[in-house]
Amino acid sequence: HGFIEKTDELSIVVVNYLCRQLEIEPLSYVPSFDARRQDPQYKGIIARYLGYHAFSDYEKTQLEAWLVNKLKESVMKKEALKAEALDYLTSRQVIFPPAITLGRLIGKVIKSA
């Protein structure tokens, strides 16, 4: 997850359009729509279609280096740094890691600065 933070706010029209483009079963035809909407398989297919990729070890290393450089430029609070990190990941079309993972990485960078 990450590139779509609140899937419950997505329009069924948008989701089903993407499903048609990806040639997968539209969600409105599935009895448990909410359960399918949260299905990681669907999220992964849609993410790849939109050009997003996983938060890999490489992306983690790149983000960490970028955060270190950000802190060298100016002192930032953790929340501001988190917002900057999410913008950075979005610009690189990286699916956001779990909040705990990102929080730990930011905490590590702040401690080492």
C-alpha positions in Angstrom: 0.0 0.0 0.0 1.0 3.6 0.1 0.2 5.1 -3.2 -3.5 4.8 -2.3 -3.8 5.7 1.4 -7.6 5.6 1.8 -9.0 3.0 -0.6 -12.5 3.4 0.9 -12.6 6.9 -0.6 -11.9 5.6 -4.2 -14.8 5.8 -6.5 -16.2 2.4 -7.7 -16.2 3.9 -11.2 -12.4 4.6 -11.0 -11.6 1.2 -9.5 -13.8 -0.7 -12.1 -12.2 1.4 -14.9 -8.8 0.2 -13.8 -10.1 -3.4 -13.5 -11.3 -3.3 -17.1 -7.9 -1.9 -18.2 -6.1 -4.6 -16.4 -8.6 -7.3 -17.6 -9.5 -8.4 -14.0 -12.9 -8.9 -12.5 -14.7 -5.6 -11.7 -15.1 -5.2 -7.9 -18.8 -4.2 -8.1 -19.6 -7.8 -9.3 -18.0 -9.3 -6.2 -20.4 -9.9 -3.3 -17.9 -8.7 -0.7 -16.8 -5.5 -2.4 -15.0 -4.1 0.6 -13.0 -7.3 1.2 -11.9 -7.4 -2.5 -11.0 -3.7 -2.5 -8.5 -4.4 0.3 -7.1 -7.4 -1.6 -3.3 -7.0 -1.9 -3.4 -8.8 -5.3 -5.7 -6.1 -6.7 -3.6 -3.3 -5.2 -0.4 -4.8 -6.6 -1.9 -5.1 -10.1 -3.2 -1.5 -10.0 0.0 -0.2 -8.6 2.1 -1.8 -11.4 -0.3 -0.5 -14.0 0.1 3.0 -12.7 3.9 2.6 -12.7 4.5 2.2 -9.0 6.9 -0.3 -7.5 7.7 -1.8 -4.1 9.6 -0.2 -1.4 12.7 -2.4 -1.8 16.0 -2.5 0.0 17.4 -0.3 -2.8 14.6 2.3 -2.3 15.1 2.2 1.5 18.8 3.0 1.0 18.0 5.8 -1.4 15.4 7.2 0.9 17.8 7.0 3.9 20.5 8.9 2.0 18.0 11.5 0.8 16.8 12.0 4.4 20.3 12.5 5.7 20.9 15.1 3.0 17.6 16.8 3.9 18.7 17.0 7.6 22.1 18.5 6.6 20.2 21.3 4.8 18.0 22.2 7.7 16.7 21.0 11.0 13.3 19.4 10.6 10.7 18.0 13.0 9.9 14.3 12.6 6.4 15.0 11.1 7.8 17.5 8.5 10.5 15.0 7.6 7.9 12.3 7.2 5.8 14.5 4.8 9.0 15.2 2.8 9.8 11.4 2.7 6.3 10.6 1.4 6.6 13.3 -1.3 10.0 11.8 -2.2 8.6 8.3 -2.5 5.6 9.5 -4.5 7.9 11.4 -6.9 9.8 8.1 -7.4 6.5 6.1 -7.8 7.3 3.9 -4.8 4.5 2.3 -2.8 4.7 3.6 0.7 6.1 1.2 3.3 4.1 0.4 6.4 4.0 3.5 8.7 6.0 1.7 11.4 8.8 1.0 8.9 8.9 4.6 7.7 8.8 5.9 11.3 11.7 3.7 12.3 13.8 4.7 9.3 13.1 8.4 10.0 13.9 7.9 13.7 17.2 6.2 12.8 18.2 9.1 10.5 17.3 11.7 13.1 19.3 9.9 15.8 22.4 9.6 13.5 22.2 13.3 12.5 
